[in-house]
Amino acid sequence: MAADGRGTPDTGVPPRNWAGNVTWSAARRHRPTSVDELRDLVAASRRVRAVGSRHSFNRLADTSGDLVAVDGLPPTVEVDPAAGTATVAAGLRYGEVATRLHEQGYACANLASLPHISVAGAVATATHGSGVRNGNLATSVVAVELVTADGDLVRVDSSDGRFAALVVGLGAFGVVTRLTLALVPAFEMRQYVHLDLPREAMDEAFASAYSVSLFTSWRGPGFDQVWRKQLVDQEPPPARWLGATAADTPRHPVPGMSADPCTVQLGVPGPWYERLPHFRPGFTPSSGAELQSEYHVPRAAAVEALAALDGVRDRIASVLQICELRTVAADRLWLSPQYDRDTCSIHFTWIADAGAVAPVVAAVEERLATFAPRPHWGKVFGLTPTAVAAAYPRFADAVAATVAADPTGKFRNDLLERYLPR
């Protein structure tokens, strides 16, 4: 009997997502320790979904059937120096992968703000870092290995016509076991935080470093903090920069929180994987007790989008912990929020009160409607299926690809049936 009393064997797979706002509906939870065990499980299941580090804030990973955690599979990281790639286990977290790559002289081109997230989950939802020339994490993928509905283990690379649909596949094509990532040589960075940036300096700030994040509490017209992650050989910014002032002590993005969980600031040089994320692997990421939403709008419309949100500034601030803006380069992955357009992402870390947050999310979505916002697939949103579909030029093709790959809907759930209707 499960520790939570649900009747499923206690496999060590937690019954809830990381934030605690979703309790899985699964009849059974599994943590296979080999690919063969996973293949048998998938082949025998009527409904199955995979879960990684559980950093989804909605029911994207949920299922009424078998919930499969992939972090029990062998934690392999296999570097191919000739190809400049690494094939990594799906359930590994980026923090684990990064240290092993760095030891061999390699790096990922970018990382998300949290090193705690699993590679497969981040890729499947197009999770991202920042940088005007940096794509989301899925853009580094050159091949995907997965277990399909009949239990077969297949490998799909960029030469396959399904690739553009499958990489950001929302788990609808099968259970991913390994991914092959394009690498770059390891590099060093410095991180600087500046305070009180005027909004009119936003574009120049975004272009000023390798990766840039702007934070606002929506209690004033500008940005409370700017986090600049620059290559080690770039000239340090002046103390007074674009109207902002250099922080003289380390900062946490959320006002009032200790900076201890955050990556090193104040211009101290360090390896890429210790500067690109905002938080360190051994600490609770972000604030811990929270909900999250994120909307992706055309980068060229970012100023207008923020002006539209000014009309609900007080409502946002009333349930907000912090809002982060980042840039992400365009890509060619059909269900990526950055498909075919350079993007500004507007990310909200809300208080952990779903009832209070829901009407504010609706107000934000109403204000952003004219910008064809694309939500982060793994976070809280309420956009209609029609609005979501209209924002993606290849949406119908992506849905058709999921149906062709899984005609019986083994990998589907209520959320996918709503937003990717067959």
Stockholm file with secondary structure:
# STOCKHOLM 1.0

chainA/1-422         MAADGRGTPDTGVPPRNWAGNVTWSAARRHRPTSVDELRDLVAASRRVRAVGSRHSFNRLADTSGDLVAVDGLPPTVEVDPAAGTATVAAGLRYGEVATRLHEQGYACANLASLPHISVAGAVATATHGSGVRNGNLATSVVAVELVTADGDLVRVDSSDGRFAALVVGLGAFGVVTRLTLALVPAFEMRQYVHLDLPREAMDEAFASAYSVSLFTSWRGPGFDQVWRKQLVDQEPPPARWLGATAADTPRHPVPGMSADPCTVQLGVPGPWYERLPHFRPGFTPSSGAELQSEYHVPRAAAVEALAALDGVRDRIASVLQICELRTVAADRLWLSPQYDRDTCSIHFTWIADAGAVAPVVAAVEERLATFAPRPHWGKVFGLTPTAVAAAYPRFADAVAATVAADPTGKFRNDLLERYLPR
#=GR chainA/1-422 SS CCTTSSSSCCCSCCSBCTTSSCBCCCSEEECCSSHHHHHHHHHHCSSEEEESSCCCSSSTTCCSSEEEECTTSCCCEEEETTTTEEEEETTCBHHHHHHHHHHTTEECSCCCSCTTSBHHHHHHTTCCCCCTTCCCGGGGEEEEEEECTTSCEEEEETTSTTHHHHTTCTTCSCEEEEEEEECEECCEEEEEEEEEECGGGHHHHHTTSSEEEEEECSSSSSEEEEEEEEETTSCCCCSEETTEEECSSCCCSSTTSCSTTBCCCTTCCEEGGGTSSSBCTTSCCTTSSCEEEEEEEEGGGHHHHHHHHGGGHHHHHHHEEEEEEEEECCBCCTTCTTBTSCEEEEEEEECSCHHHHHHHHHHHHHHHGGGCCEECTTSCCCCCHHHHHHTCTTHHHHHHHHHHHCTTCTTCCHHHHHHSCC
#=GC SS_cons         CCTTSSSSCCCSCCSBCTTSSCBCCCSEEECCSSHHHHHHHHHHCSSEEEESSCCCSSSTTCCSSEEEECTTSCCCEEEETTTTEEEEETTCBHHHHHHHHHHTTEECSCCCSCTTSBHHHHHHTTCCCCCTTCCCGGGGEEEEEEECTTSCEEEEETTSTTHHHHTTCTTCSCEEEEEEEECEECCEEEEEEEEEECGGGHHHHHTTSSEEEEEECSSSSSEEEEEEEEETTSCCCCSEETTEEECSSCCCSSTTSCSTTBCCCTTCCEEGGGTSSSBCTTSCCTTSSCEEEEEEEEGGGHHHHHHHHGGGHHHHHHHEEEEEEEEECCBCCTTCTTBTSCEEEEEEEECSCHHHHHHHHHHHHHHHGGGCCEECTTSCCCCCHHHHHHTCTTHHHHHHHHHHHCTTCTTCCHHHHHHSCC
//
